Amino acid sequence: MNNKKSCWKLTQVNGYDISAIERYLERMASQGLLFSMTAGPFSLFCREEPKVLQFHLEPMLSKTEEDAELNALYEDAGWKYLGMFRKNYFVFVTENLKAEAHTDLEALDYVLKRFTKQKYISGLGLLVFNFFLLSLYHRGWPGSIGWVYIKYFPVETISKYPVLPLLMSVMGLVLLNLSYLLGLLCLHRCRAGKSFSRISRSGWFMVLVIIILTPVALNTLQLFLGLDYRPFDLVDSNFVTLSEIEGPEFRLTGDNMNNMDYISHGGTMLDPESWYFQQYGSYSHFDGGIDINDVPHLILSINRYPVDVLAQKRVQEWCAYRVTEEKYQNLPPVGGLEEIYLLKDGEISYLVLRRGGIVLRADYQGDKDLSEFLERFAHMLQDL
């Protein structure tokens, strides 16, 4: 079909309010759009000359493609068959505004009862879906995280916890549940021979539900497929290592937990992409008095954000969180780095860098000056 002669429109009315759907199709025909078919919350219309038409929706007794006998009956009465509306109704149209449709009242009552039964059964599935989605992202509830942490470290919060997936899930589920309840109300009023008038225009709810919950669905799929965690080898990663900073003679610990030979890497559609890497120097496992934080080490934490303003805010949060009384020094940009902050207190150093939407924090214990490796860090971020 020629795209210029057809167009998709949101079906603005509730799919269970028959009279509201008929009025909606008549209004679209008066604007030169004749009904053709439906796909989810959308309807396809063919562009024609604007006409004043009368529409009739005949409830389908079964999920059939077409009822030739019924079409012939309506054709004899002056009606033309156009297609199906969501496999719930046959759509007929006529130019005769006085034509009458002879829907069998018992058949109509039977179909509406069937719709109501299906709606209640789908409500059980909706309840399960609500529980599943909210429990999947329960770690994003503010009560679990702590309001103080959220207040002072909002960007770090969405980096570590599924706050955004949870928020979108709640918004989408509220609209989905509301659409479901409106559908039930429409059905009960239709069975009583009444229309739901303007409240029937709940098609927008389902469009918003699709817009909001589609990213959540893709995010959930990534989680179940294990695509949220994608580590890669340290070799050829171009990551700055503790050995590189300390020199070739430096000995690393043999503890694989503290001496990573890979880069931890992950992220989903609704969670910022992240990298993590750490290395520790050699220490005796039998010395009970040793504090591992006193051992020379390098810990790299990196996040990529979709917009630079979030990255800038994350830099501020990292610089606001200090474990010493010293303050961060703001160093001049080098190597494409847009923000550089360094805090040094004896052998403890904290380096915060930003390049576009990428932010890095390096926690370092040692006697080297990290400012001497800024070009190297810049090159590392450039390759991410």
Summary of the structure (lengths in Angstrom):
residues: 384
radius of gyration: 31.4
end to end distance: 45.3
largest distance: 97.4
contacts: 1137
relative contact order: 0.08
helix: 43%
strand: 24%
